[in-house]
């Protein structure tokens, strides 16, 4: 049987509606997994009983209370029910050793759940920040699969080994990858056990991973980029390997 991959969803509380872009589902399917949507109203234990891996998807801002900061005037939409559910889900999935992939908000969620902090707004908090937020007034400013800046990936990392066919080795320590970008927040202080493995030109952390099992988070929207299929395949294959074990 194919591995079941749980994908977290947004909860649009004003509309009382759940939301997830189809690209996440299609990326998991193309990689050989069976996608199942996990809503913030599920019981965490019930969710963990039916999945072999978890993809923490993109979405709104995480409430700063979860990393012990006051709310900045630059904060945008917050999904409080989702925050609580996903933090608990991540911690228990990590204890179980399940494969975990975080995308955009997902990498930030992983960091916060491990005790890290976030820049609440890159443009106002990071000196000489490049443009990371190609989304304004509810609309994308460019196609979602269009790369807007490069990231440097460290060579001695799981992420590089996975994406090796798609990147250009620049030096003895780094490889370069062009990525899309739809975020106004990012990791500030790393959570416990996380290693930063990719950076934007302005020094903003763009990817993290943990030693041991499969825990990888990327700040770009990998689900929209065709050259990111190896990342989804590695994630789904790890879920299959553990399922067989």
C-alpha positions in Angstrom: 0.0 0.0 0.0 1.1 3.5 -0.7 2.1 5.7 2.3 -0.6 8.1 3.6 0.6 11.7 3.9 -1.3 14.1 6.1 -1.4 17.7 4.9 -2.4 20.4 7.3 -5.1 22.9 6.2 -5.9 26.6 6.8 -9.0 27.5 8.7 -10.6 30.7 7.3 -12.4 31.6 10.5 -14.2 34.6 9.1 -15.8 32.3 6.4 -15.9 29.2 8.7 -14.2 27.4 5.8 -11.2 25.1 5.5 -8.6 25.8 2.7 -5.7 24.2 1.0 -4.2 24.9 -2.5 -4.4 21.9 -4.7 -0.7 22.0 -5.5 0.2 20.3 -2.2 -2.2 17.4 -2.9 -0.9 17.0 -6.5 2.7 17.1 -5.4 2.2 14.3 -2.9 0.2 12.2 -5.4 2.9 12.6 -8.1 5.5 11.5 -5.6 3.6 8.3 -4.9 1.8 9.2 -1.7 -1.9 9.2 -0.7 -2.8 12.7 0.5 -5.2 13.1 3.4 -6.2 16.5 4.7 -5.7 17.2 8.4 -8.0 20.0 9.8 -7.4 22.0 13.0 -10.5 20.4 14.5 -9.2 16.9 14.5 -8.0 15.1 17.5 -4.2 14.9 17.3 -4.0 11.3 18.3 -6.7 10.4 15.7 -4.7 12.2 13.0 -1.5 10.4 13.8 -3.2 7.0 13.6 -3.9 7.4 9.9 -0.8 8.9 8.5 2.8 7.8 7.6 4.2 11.3 7.2 3.0 14.9 7.7 3.3 17.9 5.4 2.9 21.2 7.3 1.5 23.5 4.6 1.6 27.3 4.1 -0.9 29.8 5.4 -1.3 32.7 7.8 1.0 34.1 10.5 1.6 32.1 13.7 0.5 34.0 16.8 3.6 35.5 18.4 2.5 34.4 21.9 3.8 30.9 20.8 7.3 32.3 20.8 6.8 34.7 23.7 6.6 38.0 21.8 4.1 40.8 21.6 2.1 41.2 18.4 3.8 43.6 15.9 1.6 46.1 14.0 2.9 44.4 10.9 1.3 41.1 11.7 -1.3 39.8 9.2 -4.0 37.1 9.5 -3.6 34.7 12.4 -5.2 31.2 12.5 -5.2 30.5 16.3 -7.0 27.1 16.2 -4.5 25.9 13.6 -1.5 27.1 15.6 -2.5 25.1 18.6 -3.3 22.0 16.6 -0.2 22.0 14.5 2.2 22.7 17.4 0.9 19.7 19.3 0.8 17.6 16.1 4.4 18.4 15.2 5.7 17.6 18.7 4.0 14.2 18.8 4.9 13.3 15.2 8.5 14.1 16.1 8.4 11.8 19.1 7.0 9.1 16.9 9.8 9.6 14.3 7.4 10.3 11.5 8.8 11.9 8.3 8.0 15.7 8.4 8.1 18.3 5.6 7.3 22.0 6.2 6.6 24.5 3.5 6.6 28.3 4.0 4.4 28.7 7.2 5.3 25.0 7.8 9.0 25.7 8.3 8.1 28.5 10.6 5.7 26.3 12.6 8.5 23.7 13.0 10.8 26.3 14.3 8.3 27.8 16.7 7.3 24.3 18.0 11.0 23.7 18.8 11.3 26.9 20.8 12.5 29.2 18.0 11.4 32.7 17.1 10.3 34.5 13.9 10.8 37.9 12.3 7.2 39.1 12.4 7.9 41.3 9.3 11.0 41.0 7.2 10.8 44.3 5.5 10.7 46.3 8.7 13.0 44.1 10.8 15.8 42.9 8.5 18.3 45.6 7.3 18.7 45.5 3.5 16.0 42.8 3.1 15.3 41.7 -0.4 11.7 41.4 -1.6 10.4 38.1 -0.2 6.7 38.8 -0.3 5.3 38.6 -3.9 1.8 38.7 -2.6 -0.3 41.8 -2.1 -3.9 42.7 -1.4 -5.0 39.1 -1.8 -3.3 38.6 -5.2 0.0 37.0 -6.4 2.2 39.5 -8.2 3.8 36.8 -10.3 3.0 33.2 -11.2 3.5 30.9 -8.3 6.1 28.8 -10.1 8.2 31.8 -11.1 11.6 32.1 -9.3 12.5 35.5 -7.9 15.7 35.1 -6.0 18.4 32.5 -5.3 19.2 30.6 -2.2 22.5 29.1 -1.2 22.2 25.5 0.1 25.0 24.0 2.2 26.6 21.0 0.5 26.9 18.8 3.6 23.2 18.5 4.1 20.3 16.2 3.4 18.6 18.9 1.4 21.5 19.2 -1.0 21.7 15.4 -1.5 18.0 15.4 -2.3 18.1 18.4 -4.7 21.5 17.7 -6.1 20.2 17.2 -9.7 18.4 20.6 -9.7 21.1 22.9 -8.2 24.3 24.5 -9.4 27.3 23.9 -7.2 28.9 27.3 -6.7 31.8 26.6 -4.3 33.2 24.0 -2.0 30.5 24.7 0.5 27.4 26.0 -1.3 25.0 25.3 -4.2 22.6 27.8 -5.7 18.9 27.3 -6.4 16.4 29.8 -7.8 13.2 29.8 -5.8 9.8 31.5 -5.6 8.9 33.6 -2.6 5.6 34.4 -0.9 6.3 35.2 2.7 6.7 38.3 4.9 7.9 36.4 8.0 10.9 34.0 8.5 13.0 32.2 11.1 14.9 34.6 13.5 16.3 32.3 16.2 16.6 28.7 15.4 14.6 26.1 17.4 16.3 23.4 19.4 17.9 20.7 17.2 17.4 22.6 14.0 20.2 23.4 11.5 20.0 26.2 9.0 20.9 24.7 5.6 19.9 27.4 3.1 20.0 31.2 3.0 18.6 34.0 0.9 21.0 36.7 -0.4 20.1 39.0 2.6 21.0 36.2 5.1 17.4 35.1 5.9 17.2 31.4 6.6 15.4 29.6 3.8 15.6 26.0 4.9 16.3 23.9 7.9 16.7 20.2 8.8 17.3 18.0 11.8 19.8 15.2 12.3 18.5 11.6 12.5 15.1 11.2 10.9 13.5 13.1 8.1 12.6 16.6 9.2 13.0 19.2 6.5 11.5 22.7 6.2 11.8 25.1 3.2 10.6 28.7 3.1 9.8 28.7 -0.6 6.6 27.2 -2.1 8.1 23.9 -3.3 4.7 22.5 -4.2 4.5 25.0 -7.0 7.9 24.3 -8.6 8.4 21.3 -10.9 12.1 21.0 -10.0 11.1 20.3 -6.4 9.7 16.8 -7.2 12.8 15.1 -5.8 12.0 16.7 -2.4 8.5 15.3 -2.3 9.7 11.9 -3.6 12.4 11.7 -0.8 9.7 12.6 1.7 7.2 10.1 0.5 9.8 7.4 0.0 10.9 7.8 3.6 7.3 7.5 4.7 7.0 4.3 2.7 10.3 2.9 4.2 9.0 3.5 7.7 5.6 2.1 6.9 7.3 -1.2 5.8 9.4 -1.3 8.9 
